[in-house]
Amino acid sequence: MTALLCSAAEKPEKPNVLFIISDDLNTALSGFGHAQCKTPELDKLARRGVRFQNMHCQYP
């Protein structure tokens, strides 16, 4: 009974999520092969996290 109460009292771990929002960025990142746009910090984040290859936007 004591173990059950102790485990129920633990706080759940918060997710580690970072949203990056930019207007008209498209694939203009060096991590997506863009030769002129250098984005070393975003490239580091992409290597350590998730990088989506198939993205969509509601505007053309």
C-alpha positions as CSV (number, residue, x, y, z in Angstrom):
1,M,0.0,0.0,0.0
2,T,2.8,2.4,0.9
3,A,4.6,1.8,-2.5
4,L,1.4,2.5,-4.3
5,L,0.9,5.8,-2.6
6,C,4.5,6.9,-3.2
7,S,4.4,6.1,-6.9
8,A,1.1,8.0,-7.3
9,A,2.6,11.1,-5.7
10,E,5.5,11.4,-8.2
11,K,5.1,14.2,-10.7
12,P,5.1,13.2,-14.4
13,E,8.1,14.3,-16.4
14,K,7.4,17.3,-18.7
15,P,8.1,16.8,-22.4
16,N,11.1,18.7,-23.8
17,V,9.5,20.5,-26.8
18,L,10.8,23.5,-28.8
19,F,8.6,25.1,-31.5
20,I,10.4,27.3,-34.0
21,I,8.1,29.5,-36.1
22,S,9.3,31.5,-39.0
23,D,7.6,33.2,-41.9
24,D,8.7,32.1,-45.5
25,L,11.5,29.9,-44.3
26,N,10.6,26.9,-46.5
27,T,13.5,24.6,-46.8
28,A,16.0,27.5,-46.7
29,L,18.2,25.8,-44.0
30,S,21.6,24.4,-44.5
31,G,20.4,21.1,-43.0
32,F,18.0,20.7,-45.9
33,G,20.8,21.3,-48.5
34,H,20.4,25.1,-49.0
35,A,23.9,26.3,-50.1
36,Q,23.5,30.0,-49.2
37,C,21.5,30.0,-46.0
38,K,23.7,29.0,-43.0
39,T,21.8,27.8,-39.9
40,P,24.4,26.0,-37.7
41,E,22.4,26.2,-34.5
42,L,19.2,24.9,-36.1
43,D,21.3,22.1,-37.8
44,K,22.6,21.1,-34.3
45,L,19.0,20.9,-33.0
46,A,17.9,18.8,-36.0
47,R,20.8,16.4,-35.5
48,R,19.8,15.9,-31.8
49,G,16.0,15.8,-32.3
50,V,13.4,15.1,-35.0
51,R,13.6,16.6,-38.6
52,F,10.5,16.3,-40.7
53,Q,11.1,15.6,-44.4
54,N,7.4,16.0,-45.6
55,M,5.9,19.3,-44.4
56,H,2.7,21.1,-45.5
57,C,1.4,24.6,-45.2
58,Q,-2.2,25.9,-45.8
59,Y,-0.9,28.8,-48.0
60,P,0.9,28.5,-51.3
